[in-house]
Amino acid sequence: MPRFQSDTYPAILALRANLAGKGVFVVGSGMIGQAMAIASAKAGTSYFAIGAQSKLTPVVVPIRKAAQDADRKHPRVLSITVDTSSAASIGNAAALVQASYGGINYSSN
């Protein structure tokens, strides 16, 4: 009978990572995007760019709370409206991230 893992392996817990000084760009504010951003905040990510077509305010608060709850520094969060089906919109988002942070270390879509 197959065995399914339903919990996080201790070796990959976000609290064990140290992403201080690193930046991440998460595109999408759905469940997966929000979970990835929260895990990154727990790991100490210093700055975020969060992109989506929808309003991103509901995503910013949990990111900051996750960092605080994990005793990490308060991250900088940049909310960007981006349409991933538009090359121009993606280019504009990348330019904004570059201008705001000088670049990022990780990206997720």
C-alpha positions in Angstrom: 0.0 0.0 0.0 1.4 3.4 -1.0 2.4 5.8 1.8 1.7 9.5 1.3 3.6 12.2 3.1 1.2 14.8 4.6 3.6 16.8 6.7 6.7 18.8 6.0 10.0 17.0 6.3 12.1 18.5 9.1 15.1 18.9 6.8 13.2 21.4 4.6 11.4 23.5 7.3 11.4 27.2 6.4 12.6 28.0 9.9 15.9 26.2 9.3 16.7 28.2 6.2 18.4 31.6 6.3 17.4 33.8 3.4 18.4 37.1 5.1 19.6 39.6 2.6 17.9 37.7 -0.2 14.9 38.7 -2.4 12.1 36.8 -4.0 9.5 37.6 -6.6 6.3 35.6 -6.3 3.8 35.9 -9.1 0.3 34.9 -8.1 -1.5 35.6 -4.9 -3.5 32.3 -4.8 -2.9 29.6 -2.3 0.4 28.3 -3.7 1.9 31.7 -4.2 0.8 32.9 -0.8 2.2 29.8 0.8 5.5 30.2 -0.9 5.8 33.8 0.1 4.9 33.0 3.8 7.5 30.2 3.8 10.1 32.6 2.4 9.2 35.1 5.1 9.7 32.5 7.8 13.1 31.7 6.3 14.0 35.4 6.7 13.7 36.7 3.1 14.6 40.4 3.3 12.5 41.8 0.4 9.6 40.6 -1.7 8.0 41.6 -4.9 4.5 40.1 -5.1 2.8 40.2 -8.5 -0.7 39.4 -9.5 -3.6 40.8 -11.5 -5.7 41.2 -8.4 -5.3 43.4 -5.3 -2.4 42.2 -3.2 -3.1 43.8 0.2 -4.5 40.5 1.6 -1.1 38.8 0.9 1.2 41.5 2.4 -0.2 41.2 5.9 0.4 37.4 6.3 3.9 37.8 4.8 4.9 40.4 7.5 3.2 38.4 10.3 5.0 35.2 9.3 8.3 37.0 9.5 7.4 38.4 12.9 6.2 35.1 14.2 9.5 33.5 13.1 11.5 36.2 14.9 12.8 37.5 11.5 13.4 41.0 10.5 10.4 42.9 9.0 10.7 42.3 5.2 10.2 45.0 2.5 7.2 44.1 0.3 6.5 45.6 -3.1 3.1 44.9 -4.6 3.0 44.8 -8.4 0.1 44.5 -10.7 1.2 42.2 -13.5 -0.5 40.3 -16.4 1.6 37.2 -17.1 0.0 36.9 -20.5 1.6 40.2 -21.6 5.3 40.5 -22.4 5.1 44.3 -21.8 3.5 43.8 -18.4 6.2 41.3 -17.4 8.9 43.6 -18.6 7.4 46.5 -16.7 7.3 44.4 -13.5 10.9 43.3 -13.9 12.0 46.9 -14.4 10.1 48.0 -11.3 11.8 45.2 -9.2 15.2 46.2 -10.6 14.6 49.8 -9.8 13.3 49.1 -6.3 15.7 46.4 -5.2 18.5 46.1 -7.8 17.3 42.5 -8.6 16.1 39.4 -6.9 17.6 36.0 -5.9 14.6 33.8 -6.5 11.4 33.8 -8.5 8.3 31.8 -8.5 5.3 31.7 -10.8 
